Amino acid sequence: MKKITSICLFSIIITLIFNINSISAEEKGDYTLIEEYEEDVTGDHINETIKLYGIFLSSDSNFYRDIYALIETKNNQKWEINYIGGYNPKLEFIDITQNGINEILFQSATGRSNELYNYTLHTIQHNELNELELPFQSVSGAFINDFQAELYITSNTKPIIMDLKERAEEYIRSGIYNEHGNLPKRTSLLIDSIAFFEPLLISKSKGYGLKSYQQINGIDHDDPLGTIETLWYYQDDDWIILQTDWKQKYK
């Protein structure tokens, strides 16, 4: 009796494993082709076929919960890149590293408003697929007395001072300031991560760089104070800043 029970239990386990594998295979078949590209991403001067696939979160959703790209050469060499989900995914092909090989820049919107994006940058060199780190800018800021705010950007030695008197009544109601424009306690600004990267031609000799857009907010995301626009250039395996501009909303 024990032997029969053990055999039955073993059969159930095998059946469960088989079903799990079958479900995974079926889900893979549910991926739809989003876009197909013909680009040289290996530097051999022969276009590869790059197919971007995705699977929707549900039948009535435009959000892709999983996305991947399949890269295939003419001699059937293949690479696969898995991406984070999002709306309206797409690929761009630009020689960002100035080595004569197009990198693969992926983007997808995190929400329907298309204000924040996911980004990933990959390169294929010597038949190896690698992810490149995208630029990051360390920014800090806080409210200061007299309905003002100070913003520190890495490349600046002095803080940017913002006059926020247009929002004084709202800040008093929210408790950021008292009626005299003084701070009951120190409150930091709400600083978003980089929301958007835009490939930009620096010059014919220098090639392409990336322009980033980073929003700075006051008390919440409905209180935008302005945007940091930074021009980045990849040099000596690192990102350098060519230019940073502060676009303030309130003057």
C-alpha positions as CSV (number, residue, x, y, z in Angstrom):
1,M,0.0,0.0,0.0
2,K,2.8,2.4,0.9
3,K,4.5,1.6,-2.5
4,I,1.4,2.4,-4.4
5,T,1.0,5.6,-2.5
6,S,4.6,6.6,-3.2
7,I,4.2,5.9,-6.9
8,C,1.0,8.0,-7.1
9,L,2.7,10.9,-5.3
10,F,5.6,10.7,-7.7
11,S,3.2,10.7,-10.6
12,I,1.4,13.8,-9.3
13,I,4.7,15.7,-8.8
14,I,5.8,14.8,-12.4
15,T,2.4,15.9,-13.7
16,L,2.6,19.3,-11.8
17,I,6.1,19.9,-13.1
18,F,5.0,19.1,-16.7
19,N,2.0,21.4,-16.4
20,I,4.2,24.3,-15.0
21,N,6.6,23.9,-18.0
22,S,3.6,23.7,-20.4
23,I,2.1,26.9,-19.0
24,S,5.5,28.7,-19.3
25,A,5.7,27.6,-22.9
26,E,2.2,28.7,-23.7
27,E,2.8,32.1,-22.1
28,K,5.9,32.5,-24.3
29,G,3.6,32.0,-27.3
30,D,1.3,34.8,-26.1
31,Y,4.0,37.4,-26.7
32,T,3.1,39.7,-29.7
33,L,5.5,41.4,-32.0
34,I,5.6,45.1,-31.2
35,E,8.2,46.2,-33.8
36,E,10.8,44.8,-36.1
37,Y,14.0,46.6,-36.9
38,E,16.9,46.1,-39.3
39,E,20.0,47.7,-37.8
40,D,23.7,47.0,-37.5
41,V,24.4,46.5,-33.8
42,T,27.5,44.3,-34.0
43,G,29.7,46.6,-36.1
44,D,30.1,44.1,-38.9
45,H,28.4,46.5,-41.4
46,I,25.6,43.9,-41.9
47,N,22.2,44.6,-40.5
48,E,20.9,42.4,-37.8
49,T,17.2,41.6,-37.3
50,I,15.9,43.0,-34.0
51,K,12.4,42.0,-32.9
52,L,10.7,43.6,-29.9
53,Y,8.1,41.4,-28.3
54,G,5.7,42.1,-25.4
55,I,2.8,40.5,-23.5
56,F,0.0,42.6,-22.2
57,L,-1.0,42.7,-18.5
58,S,-4.5,41.7,-19.5
59,S,-6.7,41.6,-22.6
60,D,-8.1,45.1,-22.0
61,S,-4.8,46.7,-21.0
62,N,-2.2,48.6,-23.1
63,F,0.5,48.0,-20.4
64,Y,3.1,45.4,-21.3
65,R,4.0,43.4,-18.2
66,D,6.9,41.7,-19.9
67,I,9.0,42.9,-22.9
68,Y,12.0,41.4,-24.6
69,A,14.1,41.9,-27.7
70,L,15.4,39.1,-29.9
71,I,18.5,40.0,-31.9
72,E,19.5,37.6,-34.8
73,T,22.4,37.9,-37.2
74,K,22.4,36.6,-40.8
75,N,24.4,33.5,-39.6
76,N,21.8,32.7,-36.9
77,Q,23.7,34.0,-33.9
78,K,21.2,35.2,-31.3
79,W,21.0,37.4,-28.2
80,E,17.9,38.1,-26.0
81,I,17.4,41.1,-23.8
82,N,14.7,41.2,-21.2
83,Y,13.2,44.6,-20.3
84,I,11.0,46.0,-17.6
85,G,7.3,46.4,-18.5
86,G,5.6,49.7,-19.5
87,Y,3.5,51.5,-22.1
88,N,4.6,52.3,-25.7
89,P,7.9,50.5,-25.7
90,K,10.4,51.2,-28.5
91,L,14.1,50.8,-29.4
92,E,16.5,53.4,-30.8
93,F,19.9,52.6,-32.3
94,I,22.6,55.2,-31.8
95,D,26.4,55.1,-31.5
96,I,26.6,56.6,-28.0
97,T,30.0,55.3,-27.1
98,Q,31.7,56.7,-30.2
99,N,33.1,53.2,-31.1
100,G,31.5,52.8,-34.5
101,I,28.8,50.4,-33.2
102,N,25.2,51.3,-32.6
103,E,24.0,50.8,-29.0
104,I,20.5,49.7,-28.3
105,L,18.5,52.2,-26.3
106,F,15.1,50.9,-24.9
107,Q,12.4,53.1,-23.5
108,S,8.9,52.5,-22.1
109,A,6.5,54.9,-20.4
110,T,5.7,54.0,-16.7
111,G,2.2,55.6,-17.0
112,R,-0.3,56.6,-19.6
113,S,0.7,60.3,-19.1
114,N,4.1,59.5,-20.7
115,E,5.9,61.7,-18.2
116,L,8.2,59.1,-16.7
117,Y,10.1,56.5,-18.7
118,N,12.1,53.3,-18.1
119,Y,15.4,53.3,-19.9
120,T,18.0,50.6,-20.7
121,L,21.1,50.8,-22.8
122,H,22.9,47.8,-24.3
123,T,25.9,47.2,-26.5
124,I,27.3,44.2,-28.4
125,Q,31.1,44.1,-28.7
126,H,33.2,41.1,-29.7
127,N,30.0,39.0,-29.8
128,E,29.2,39.8,-26.1
129,L,26.0,41.6,-25.0
130,N,26.5,44.0,-22.2
131,E,24.4,46.6,-20.4
132,L,25.8,50.1,-20.1
133,E,25.0,52.3,-17.1
134,L,23.0,55.4,-17.9
135,P,24.1,58.7,-16.5
136,F,22.9,59.7,-13.0
137,Q,22.9,63.2,-11.6
138,S,23.1,63.8,-7.8
139,V,20.7,66.7,-6.9
140,S,19.5,68.0,-3.6
141,G,17.3,70.9,-2.5
142,A,15.1,72.3,0.3
143,F,12.8,75.1,1.2
144,I,14.4,78.0,2.9
145,N,12.9,81.0,4.7
146,D,11.1,83.9,3.0
147,F,9.2,81.6,0.6
148,Q,12.3,80.5,-1.3
149,A,14.0,77.2,-2.1
150,E,17.6,76.3,-2.8
151,L,18.7,73.7,-5.3
152,Y,22.1,72.1,-5.5
153,I,23.2,70.5,-8.8
154,T,26.4,68.5,-8.9
155,S,28.1,70.6,-11.6
156,N,27.2,73.9,-9.7
157,T,29.2,75.3,-6.8
158,K,26.5,77.7,-5.7
159,P,22.9,76.8,-5.1
160,I,20.1,78.0,-7.4
161,I,17.7,80.1,-5.4
162,M,14.0,80.0,-6.4
163,D,11.4,82.7,-5.4
164,L,8.2,80.8,-4.5
165,K,6.1,83.7,-3.3
166,E,3.5,82.9,-6.0
167,R,2.8,79.7,-4.1
168,A,2.9,81.3,-0.6
169,E,-0.7,80.8,0.4
170,E,-0.6,77.1,-0.6
171,Y,2.6,76.5,1.3
172,I,1.2,78.2,4.4
173,R,-1.9,76.0,4.2
174,S,0.2,72.9,3.9
175,G,2.3,73.8,6.9
176,I,5.6,74.3,5.0
177,Y,5.8,78.0,6.1
178,N,4.1,80.1,8.8
179,E,2.5,83.4,7.9
180,H,5.8,85.2,8.2
181,G,7.5,83.0,5.6
182,N,9.5,81.1,8.2
183,L,10.0,77.3,8.2
184,P,8.7,75.5,11.3
185,K,11.0,72.7,10.3
186,R,13.4,71.9,7.4
187,T,11.6,70.4,4.4
188,S,13.4,68.9,1.4
189,L,12.2,69.3,-2.1
190,L,10.8,66.3,-3.9
191,I,13.3,65.4,-6.5
192,D,12.4,62.9,-9.2
193,S,14.8,60.6,-10.9
194,I,15.6,61.4,-14.5
195,A,12.3,61.1,-16.4
196,F,13.4,61.2,-20.0
197,F,16.5,60.7,-22.2
198,E,16.8,62.2,-25.6
199,P,19.6,61.2,-28.1
200,L,21.1,64.4,-29.4
201,L,23.8,65.0,-32.1
202,I,26.6,67.0,-30.4
203,S,28.5,67.6,-33.6
204,K,29.7,65.6,-36.7
205,S,33.1,65.1,-35.1
206,K,31.9,64.2,-31.6
207,G,28.8,62.2,-32.5
208,Y,25.8,61.6,-30.3
209,G,25.2,62.3,-26.6
210,L,22.1,62.1,-24.4
211,K,20.0,64.9,-23.0
212,S,18.3,64.2,-19.7
213,Y,15.2,65.8,-18.2
214,Q,14.8,65.7,-14.4
215,Q,11.8,67.3,-12.7
216,I,12.0,69.1,-9.3
217,N,8.9,69.4,-7.2
218,G,7.8,71.3,-4.1
219,I,5.4,69.5,-1.7
220,D,4.2,66.9,-4.2
221,H,4.1,66.0,-7.9
222,D,1.3,68.5,-8.5
223,D,3.7,71.3,-7.4
224,P,6.4,71.3,-10.2
225,L,9.1,73.9,-9.6
226,G,11.1,73.3,-12.8
227,T,13.3,70.9,-14.8
228,I,17.0,70.2,-14.9
229,E,18.2,69.7,-18.5
230,T,21.6,68.1,-18.8
231,L,23.7,67.2,-21.9
232,W,25.8,64.1,-21.4
233,Y,28.6,62.7,-23.4
234,Y,30.2,59.2,-23.2
235,Q,34.0,59.5,-23.0
236,D,36.7,57.1,-21.6
237,D,34.1,54.7,-20.4
238,D,32.3,57.3,-18.3
239,W,29.6,60.0,-18.7
240,I,30.7,63.6,-18.6
241,I,28.4,66.6,-18.4
242,L,28.7,69.1,-21.2
243,Q,26.0,71.5,-20.1
244,T,23.3,71.8,-17.4
245,D,20.4,74.2,-17.6
246,W,17.7,75.0,-15.0
247,K,14.3,75.7,-16.4
248,Q,12.3,77.3,-13.5
249,K,8.6,77.3,-13.7
250,Y,8.1,80.3,-11.3
251,K,10.0,83.5,-11.9
